[in-house]
Amino acid sequence: MSEFDVQDITLDSLRQRTSAKWRVYDPDVIPAWVAEMDFPLAAPIAAALHAAIDRSDVGYRFIGELPEALAEHALATWGWVVDPAHVVVLPDVLTSVAQSIWALTAPGESVVVNTPVYPPFFSTIRDICGRAIVDVPLLRDPDDRYELDLDGLAAAFERPEVTAY
């Protein structure tokens, strides 16, 4: 595994990137609004990407043995039994959230969300899925760290319309 010094990552080098993270806001804003990696790409990943490009292999990916590999990993790691036939590959987190909400809830039901949270979760749950949101904000401990509001969660879960978290 290659190592690097995090000090080698400069704002100037990051601002040379073309991603929206570094282009949407003015240079005096540090963009913490999106979960995009700022660390160098791991060498094995870069090598695999370069090899695919060299082969002009840029079409839709065949998932191959992924469902079986996930089922084996889930069993070995968490003791979960996953039917590989039920594994679905989705393009991003918000699509996964929406698909889960549609599968696990019905219209008129509510979803518990702990804030602060990635803002697009709200529009995905409310506007795309048509479900109400029950906000249970995280609490700050004396060291200014976030922690779950267990009493707030318990109260939210008592509400009959709450069916997902």
C-alpha positions as CSV (number, residue, x, y, z in Angstrom):
1,M,0.0,0.0,0.0
2,S,1.4,3.4,-0.9
3,E,1.5,6.1,1.7
4,F,1.2,9.8,1.4
5,D,1.4,12.8,3.7
6,V,-1.9,14.5,4.0
7,Q,0.1,17.8,4.2
8,D,0.9,17.3,0.5
9,I,-2.7,18.0,-0.3
10,T,-3.1,21.8,-0.9
11,L,-6.1,23.9,-1.5
12,D,-4.4,25.1,-4.7
13,S,-4.1,21.5,-6.0
14,L,-7.7,20.8,-5.0
15,R,-9.0,23.9,-6.7
16,Q,-7.5,22.8,-10.0
17,R,-10.0,19.9,-10.1
18,T,-13.0,20.1,-12.4
19,S,-15.6,18.6,-10.1
20,A,-18.6,20.6,-8.9
21,K,-17.3,20.3,-5.3
22,W,-14.4,22.7,-6.2
23,R,-16.1,24.7,-8.9
24,V,-19.6,25.7,-7.6
25,Y,-18.6,28.1,-4.8
26,D,-16.2,31.0,-4.6
27,P,-12.5,30.2,-3.6
28,D,-13.1,31.4,-0.1
29,V,-15.5,28.6,0.6
30,I,-14.2,25.2,1.7
31,P,-16.7,22.8,0.2
32,A,-17.8,20.3,2.8
33,W,-21.3,19.8,1.3
34,V,-20.6,16.7,-0.7
35,A,-18.9,13.4,0.1
36,E,-16.2,13.5,-2.5
37,M,-12.7,12.1,-1.9
38,D,-9.9,14.6,-1.8
39,F,-7.2,12.1,-1.1
40,P,-5.1,10.7,-3.9
41,L,-6.6,7.7,-5.7
42,A,-5.2,4.4,-4.4
43,A,-2.7,3.0,-6.9
44,P,-4.6,-0.4,-7.5
45,I,-7.7,1.6,-8.3
46,A,-5.8,3.9,-10.7
47,A,-4.2,0.9,-12.3
48,A,-7.5,-0.8,-12.9
49,L,-9.0,2.4,-14.4
50,H,-6.0,2.9,-16.7
51,A,-6.2,-0.7,-17.8
52,A,-9.9,-0.4,-18.6
53,I,-9.3,2.8,-20.5
54,D,-6.4,1.2,-22.4
55,R,-8.8,-1.5,-23.5
56,S,-11.5,1.1,-24.3
57,D,-13.6,-0.9,-21.8
58,V,-15.9,1.9,-20.7
59,G,-19.4,0.4,-21.2
60,Y,-21.9,-0.6,-18.6
61,R,-20.3,-2.8,-16.0
62,F,-21.5,-6.5,-15.8
63,I,-21.9,-7.2,-12.1
64,G,-20.7,-10.8,-12.5
65,E,-20.1,-12.5,-9.1
66,L,-20.8,-9.4,-7.0
67,P,-24.1,-10.7,-5.5
68,E,-22.4,-14.0,-4.4
69,A,-19.4,-12.1,-3.1
70,L,-21.6,-9.7,-1.1
71,A,-23.6,-12.6,0.3
72,E,-20.4,-14.4,1.5
73,H,-19.0,-11.1,3.0
74,A,-22.3,-10.4,4.8
75,L,-22.4,-13.9,6.3
76,A,-18.7,-13.9,7.3
77,T,-18.7,-10.3,8.6
78,W,-22.1,-9.8,10.2
79,G,-23.7,-13.2,10.3
80,W,-26.4,-12.0,7.8
81,V,-27.9,-14.4,5.3
82,V,-28.3,-12.6,2.0
83,D,-29.9,-14.2,-1.0
84,P,-27.7,-13.2,-4.0
85,A,-30.8,-13.0,-6.1
86,H,-32.0,-10.1,-4.0
87,V,-28.8,-8.1,-4.5
88,V,-29.5,-5.0,-6.7
89,V,-26.7,-2.7,-7.8
90,L,-27.7,1.0,-7.8
91,P,-25.8,4.0,-9.0
92,D,-25.7,6.2,-5.9
93,V,-26.7,6.7,-2.3
94,L,-29.8,8.8,-3.0
95,T,-31.2,6.2,-5.5
96,S,-30.6,3.5,-2.9
97,V,-32.4,5.6,-0.2
98,A,-35.4,6.2,-2.5
99,Q,-35.6,2.5,-3.5
100,S,-35.4,1.5,0.1
101,I,-38.1,3.9,1.2
102,W,-40.4,2.8,-1.6
103,A,-39.9,-0.9,-0.7
104,L,-40.3,-0.5,3.0
105,T,-42.9,2.2,3.5
106,A,-46.3,3.2,2.1
107,P,-47.8,6.6,1.2
108,G,-48.8,8.4,4.4
109,E,-46.0,6.8,6.5
110,S,-43.0,8.8,7.9
111,V,-39.3,8.4,8.0
112,V,-37.1,9.4,10.9
113,V,-34.1,11.5,10.0
114,N,-31.3,12.6,12.3
115,T,-30.1,16.1,11.5
116,P,-27.7,17.5,10.6
117,V,-27.7,15.2,7.5
118,Y,-26.8,15.4,3.8
119,P,-29.5,17.9,2.6
120,P,-30.6,16.0,-0.5
121,F,-32.0,13.3,1.9
122,F,-34.8,15.7,2.6
123,S,-35.9,16.2,-1.0
124,T,-35.4,12.5,-1.7
125,I,-37.6,11.4,1.2
126,R,-40.2,14.2,0.9
127,D,-40.4,15.2,-2.7
128,I,-39.3,12.1,-4.7
129,C,-40.7,9.4,-2.3
130,G,-43.7,11.4,-1.0
131,R,-43.1,10.5,2.6
132,A,-43.2,12.8,5.7
133,I,-40.0,13.4,7.7
134,V,-39.8,13.2,11.5
135,D,-36.7,15.1,12.5
136,V,-34.8,13.8,15.5
137,P,-31.8,16.1,15.8
138,L,-28.5,14.8,17.0
139,L,-27.4,16.1,20.4
140,R,-24.0,17.7,21.1
141,D,-22.1,16.3,24.0
142,P,-19.9,18.5,26.3
143,D,-17.0,17.9,24.0
144,D,-19.0,19.3,21.1
145,R,-19.4,15.9,19.4
146,Y,-22.7,14.6,18.0
147,E,-24.6,11.8,19.6
148,L,-28.0,10.2,19.1
149,D,-31.0,11.5,21.0
150,L,-32.2,8.1,22.3
151,D,-35.2,9.6,24.1
152,G,-36.1,11.5,20.9
153,L,-35.8,8.4,18.8
154,A,-37.9,6.4,21.2
155,A,-40.6,9.0,21.1
156,A,-40.5,9.1,17.3
157,F,-40.7,5.3,17.0
158,E,-43.9,5.4,19.2
159,R,-45.7,7.4,16.5
160,P,-47.8,5.0,14.4
161,E,-47.0,6.6,11.1
162,V,-43.2,6.2,11.6
163,T,-42.2,3.0,9.8
164,A,-38.6,3.7,8.7
165,Y,-35.3,5.2,10.0
